[in-house]
Amino acid sequence: QQQVKQSPQSLIVQKGGISIINCAYENTAFDYFPWYQQFPGKGPALLIAIRPDVSEKKEGRFTISFNKSAKQFSLHIMDSQPGDSATYFCAASTPADDYKLSFGAGTTVTVRA
Amino acid sequence: DGGITQSPKYLFRKEGQNVTLSCEQNLNHDAMYWYRQDPGQGLRLIYYSQIVNDFQKGDIAEGYSVSREKKESFPLTVTSAQKNPTAFYLCASSMSSGSVEQFFGPGTRLTVL
């Protein structure tokens, strides 16, 4: 049973557009929410992460929005570029479980030039 | 140059054979993890180790075994008891079990023929 539900499974966006990926969770003990970026045949790399005490975090063109009451968080990729084409995973962890990561199923983003 | 190395990148084995995947890190991290990645399912935790000579089962440990005799090494053996071993295997490490950020290796793609 997946503790973090991610959608959509895939999306296609034009260069310069906005990509939005959503995740939802049930475990209110989660207190760390990272997003990982993975290129084909490579290991995931941490992209950006947020704690529940803030509602938004921005790093360059990547923004996490966090809604604690709805138990949802999302990744926005602004001004999407072909180099952003990758699979993105949301995850969550809690100190009650040694900060083991629970991953969403992943979203494959394709940016068309 | 610090990081996590996994070898080999591609591995082919006949059904019924045990196979060992290598994971080495020179980050001086205490905690290490093994994940399995299948299309559309995200990453699932197989085993993790918080300190040398100690490890715990993750969500899908059946058919796998590990050892942690040295801080920098955490090999994974896929045994013949694993019913569906063909997958992409990822090793990760973190500074300690209480550290939130995990760093991933490049992965090993195992194909069982």
Interface residues (C-beta under 8 A of the other chain):
Chain A: Q2 Q6 Q9 Y32 P34 Y36 G41 K42 G43 P44 A45 L46 A49 F89 S93 P95 D98 Y99 K100 L101 F103 G104 A105 G106
Chain B: I4 Q6 Y33 G40 Q41 G42 L43 R44 L45 Y48 Q50 G58 L90 A92 S94 S97 G98 S99 V100 E101 Q102 F103 F104 G105 P106 G107 R109
